[in-house]
Amino acid sequence: MAGKRILVGEIGRPHGVRGLVKLRSFTADPNAIAEYGPLTDETGTRQYRLTLLGDGLAQVEGIADRDAAAKLTGTKLYVDRAALPPPEEEEYYLADLVGLQVETPEGQPLGTVRAVEEHGAGSFLVVQDRKELLLPFTRAVVPVVDLALGKLVAIPPEEVVVPPPGQEAAE
């Protein structure tokens, strides 16, 4: 997992005139975001140190006025994967799934996990081979995840085909 960075939060709109910002934390414990060391922006070039003040407010080191805070609005905050605690058994950081090889229970290759997307009802794995395949990240569809071997086993659900209005489904 060396070199991977995980999205852990986002800086929101400014609050007041002294440089405070609203903070959206994506960590299990929202207050833990400041404990992972310096956070970086998406490019990994700019670092941010936060002091949490409660009620979703934070002070960003070096930011002392509303105008400077406003320029940070929408900044996504990342941390090195190694700084995060290990996940519990049967839990995964979604970023750890990207790059895994996907195969059927019989060993037939389906492709590689290109991305993990959230669609409100749950996570989907975007598997890329010759064509793109979306798989719901559920135990029924993905019964085996083996990070050590760099692969997961998937049982793709049958495609749902919705016929155009006025036409019957082909049997």
Secondary structure as UniProt FT lines:
FT   TURN            2..3
FT   STRAND          5..15
FT   TURN            16..19
FT   STRAND          20..25
FT   HELIX           30..36
FT   STRAND          39..40
FT   TURN            42..43
FT   STRAND          47..48
FT   STRAND          50..54
FT   TURN            55..56
FT   STRAND          57..60
FT   TURN            61..62
FT   HELIX           66..70
FT   TURN            71..74
FT   STRAND          76..80
FT   HELIX           81..83
FT   TURN            89..90
FT   HELIX           94..97
FT   TURN            98..99
FT   STRAND          101..103
FT   TURN            105..106
FT   STRAND          109..118
FT   STRAND          123..128
FT   STRAND          132..136
FT   TURN            139..141
FT   STRAND          144..146
FT   TURN            147..150
FT   STRAND          151..153
FT   TURN            165..166
//
